[in-house]
């Protein structure tokens, strides 16, 4: 099954996977503690605005709470910025998702995102017909296609690197690269797996 890009978040752990039929020549790179999806050096040139973006960021709230944000586009940055200003996770997700709306491409691709805290996670999606944001207490997946409503997902990983590798190896078509995050009292750890 092809479900496109997807996010899995639960308390203390999260992951994001790029799956793509149209732009498979991409990878995740670490740019100063922010994980960014972008083209590989040998990728064909494209002017598609949805190919490159920050997919995972560390956040510290005004109260010192560590959080991680994961998602499939330019909405990741404003979500992180709202969390840094002290917005609750629900509002920090809902506001940018509503403002930016689904992607204006040939498929009306939904925007998906998650916020991972040590004790609770929040997941969100905006698609043509709905904006859904909910707190979750077990690993939950939302994808751009087929599974575009949050639902339970089994994630066995306990660290960021394993989370990235586990979702990259998940049995969905056209895997490209993945990012993982863990959050605990020590802070946020980020990792990625480009399948190399």
C-alpha angles and dihedrals in degrees: 000000000000111000098161120217116359143186126208118191135172136153108307097357142063143161140192128203132197111214114175141172095180104040110025095150095088138111141182119250130185110238106185096315096322118102113223131192113217144145122290116246091259096045117124113257116262136177091206106133093208099062099080126044145125107275103179132027138175116232134188116198123217088262091055095254111151116227137170126215122204129181151133104260155358091320090077092079098051090045089054092046092052091050089051088054090055102259114154111254092252093056094040089057099039098048099057093036091054093043096048095034124189118330115276095228132119091280102041085237112207121237112235131189145159138200117212122203128173094255105022139018132206126209131195144181134181116198134162093277105031152020111215125182123167141162113241132199099191132039108294130185132209123177138187094243137029094355099049094140116075113259140163118286131182111237114175099179121111100188135048097252093049091048091054092047093045095054092042088056094044116126098257123113129263103017114190112164140327145206130210136196137190127191127195140139090292093058137252128330121194129191139164141205121206094180093245 
